[in-house]
Amino acid sequence: MSYVDLADLRYLSYAERISGDYNEFLKKTILPQFQKRFSLKLRETRVLDAIAQSERPPTASHISDVLRQDPATITRSLVILIGKGYIISEEDYNDGRSRLLRTTQEGKDAAKYFLDVFDRVVGTAVHSSNSERFTHDHSKLIQSLELVSKRARAFRESQRMLRRALNNHSPQSFG
């Protein structure tokens, strides 16, 4: 295995760990509040948000690329979102094989509400470094955010090492 392959493997490993931490953070802190108003799972929420944030109506293939998810996974989420009335699928007249995805008003409201809850929770955690100032025990939230931050720093350092190795064109140990 070449040093570039090892660097890629380490990069993917860190990216997966950070993504896992982020998803765990969302599931434990954001989704419980969000789901009181909108009955969507994390996967559907991510797809809905990606559609809502797109400048132009995206296709399922575009959403799959943006979220780096398998097309079948995106399709399952789209079926749920369409069935619940959060998005609509329209024919793409430029490409008869594709469908354009648009959020309904309820979909826009759900995507905005998710971001509002996210901003509120993260803002509370960021603006308070003293856990005693919280009215509830948010120690798990703080631990999760600290872990994400630690792994992000390790990830950035790994990228720097990779850049140096590739610039020097010589094998380098990444251990």
C-alpha positions as CSV (number, residue, x, y, z in Angstrom):
1,M,0.0,0.0,0.0
2,S,1.4,3.4,-1.0
3,Y,1.8,6.3,1.4
4,V,-0.9,8.1,-0.6
5,D,-3.3,5.2,0.0
6,L,-2.5,5.3,3.7
7,A,-3.0,9.0,3.8
8,D,-6.4,8.6,2.1
9,L,-7.3,5.9,4.5
10,R,-6.5,8.1,7.5
11,Y,-8.4,11.0,6.0
12,L,-11.5,8.9,5.5
13,S,-11.1,7.5,9.0
14,Y,-11.1,10.9,10.6
15,A,-13.9,12.1,8.3
16,E,-16.0,9.2,9.4
17,R,-15.3,9.7,13.1
18,I,-16.2,13.4,12.9
19,S,-19.4,12.6,10.9
20,G,-20.3,10.0,13.5
21,D,-19.8,12.5,16.3
22,Y,-21.9,15.1,14.5
23,N,-24.7,12.7,13.9
24,E,-24.7,11.6,17.5
25,F,-24.8,15.2,18.6
26,L,-27.8,15.8,16.3
27,K,-29.7,12.7,17.5
28,K,-29.3,13.5,21.2
29,T,-29.7,17.2,21.3
30,I,-31.5,18.6,18.2
31,L,-33.8,15.8,16.9
32,P,-35.8,15.4,20.1
33,Q,-36.8,19.1,20.0
34,F,-37.3,19.0,16.2
35,Q,-39.4,15.9,16.3
36,K,-41.9,17.4,18.7
37,R,-43.2,19.4,15.7
38,F,-42.0,17.5,12.6
39,S,-41.9,13.7,12.5
40,L,-38.8,13.2,10.5
41,K,-35.7,11.1,11.1
42,L,-32.2,12.5,10.8
43,R,-31.7,11.0,7.3
44,E,-34.9,12.6,5.9
45,T,-34.1,15.9,7.7
46,R,-30.6,16.0,6.0
47,V,-32.2,15.4,2.6
48,L,-34.9,18.0,3.2
49,D,-32.3,20.5,4.3
50,A,-30.1,19.8,1.3
51,I,-33.0,20.4,-1.1
52,A,-34.1,23.6,0.8
53,Q,-30.5,25.0,0.7
54,S,-30.0,24.4,-3.0
55,E,-30.0,27.5,-5.2
56,R,-31.8,25.7,-8.0
57,P,-34.2,22.7,-7.7
58,P,-31.8,19.7,-7.4
59,T,-32.1,16.2,-8.7
60,A,-31.9,13.1,-6.5
61,S,-28.5,12.5,-8.1
62,H,-27.3,15.9,-7.0
63,I,-28.5,15.4,-3.4
64,S,-26.8,12.0,-3.4
65,D,-23.5,13.7,-4.4
66,V,-23.9,16.6,-1.9
67,L,-24.7,14.3,1.0
68,R,-22.3,11.6,-0.1
69,Q,-25.0,9.0,0.3
70,D,-26.0,6.0,-1.7
71,P,-28.7,6.9,-4.3
72,A,-31.0,4.2,-2.9
73,T,-30.8,5.8,0.5
74,I,-31.7,9.2,-0.9
75,T,-34.6,7.6,-2.9
76,R,-36.0,6.0,0.3
77,S,-35.9,9.4,2.0
78,L,-37.5,11.1,-1.0
79,V,-40.4,8.7,-0.9
80,I,-41.0,9.5,2.7
81,L,-40.6,13.3,2.2
82,I,-43.0,13.3,-0.8
83,G,-45.5,11.1,1.0
84,K,-45.5,13.5,4.0
85,G,-45.9,16.5,1.7
86,Y,-42.5,18.1,2.5
87,I,-41.3,18.1,-1.1
88,I,-42.6,17.7,-4.6
89,S,-41.0,16.0,-7.6
90,E,-41.4,17.5,-11.0
91,E,-40.3,16.4,-14.4
92,D,-37.0,17.9,-15.6
93,Y,-37.8,19.1,-19.1
94,N,-34.1,19.5,-19.9
95,D,-33.5,15.8,-19.0
96,G,-36.4,13.5,-19.3
97,R,-34.7,10.9,-17.1
98,S,-34.4,13.2,-14.1
99,R,-36.8,14.8,-11.7
100,L,-36.5,18.2,-10.0
101,L,-37.1,18.4,-6.3
102,R,-38.8,21.4,-4.6
103,T,-39.8,22.0,-1.0
104,T,-43.4,22.7,-0.3
105,Q,-44.2,25.4,2.2
106,E,-44.4,22.8,5.0
107,G,-41.0,21.5,3.9
108,K,-39.5,25.0,4.0
109,D,-41.0,25.5,7.5
110,A,-39.5,22.2,8.7
111,A,-36.1,23.0,7.2
112,K,-36.1,26.5,8.8
113,Y,-37.3,25.1,12.1
114,F,-34.5,22.5,12.2
115,L,-31.9,25.2,11.6
116,D,-33.6,27.4,14.3
117,V,-33.4,24.6,16.9
118,F,-29.8,23.8,15.8
119,D,-28.8,27.4,16.2
120,R,-30.5,27.8,19.5
121,V,-28.8,24.6,21.0
122,V,-25.4,25.3,19.6
123,G,-25.6,29.0,20.6
124,T,-26.4,28.0,24.1
125,A,-23.5,25.6,24.3
126,V,-21.0,28.1,22.7
127,H,-22.0,31.1,24.8
128,S,-21.7,29.2,28.0
129,S,-18.4,27.7,28.9
130,N,-19.5,27.2,32.5
131,S,-21.9,24.1,32.7
132,E,-23.4,25.4,36.0
133,R,-25.0,28.3,34.1
134,F,-27.3,25.8,32.2
135,T,-30.7,25.2,33.8
136,H,-30.5,21.5,32.7
137,D,-27.6,19.1,32.7
138,H,-26.0,19.5,29.2
139,S,-22.8,17.8,30.1
140,K,-23.3,15.2,27.3
141,L,-23.8,18.1,24.8
142,I,-20.6,19.8,26.0
143,Q,-18.7,16.5,25.9
144,S,-19.9,15.8,22.3
145,L,-18.9,19.2,21.1
146,E,-15.5,18.9,22.7
147,L,-15.0,15.5,21.1
148,V,-16.0,16.9,17.7
149,S,-13.6,19.8,18.1
150,K,-10.8,17.4,19.1
151,R,-11.3,15.1,16.2
152,A,-11.6,18.1,13.8
153,R,-8.2,19.3,15.0
154,A,-6.7,15.9,14.5
155,F,-8.3,15.7,11.0
156,R,-6.8,19.1,10.1
157,E,-3.3,18.0,11.3
158,S,-3.7,14.8,9.2
159,Q,-4.5,16.9,6.1
160,R,-1.4,19.1,6.8
161,M,0.8,16.0,7.0
162,L,-0.7,14.7,3.8
163,R,0.0,18.0,2.0
164,R,3.6,18.0,3.2
165,A,4.1,14.4,2.2
166,L,2.7,15.0,-1.3
167,N,4.7,18.2,-1.7
168,N,7.9,16.4,-0.8
169,H,7.0,13.5,-3.1
170,S,8.6,11.1,-0.6
171,P,7.0,8.4,1.6
172,Q,6.2,9.6,5.1
173,S,5.0,7.7,8.2
174,F,1.6,8.8,9.3
175,G,1.6,7.0,12.7
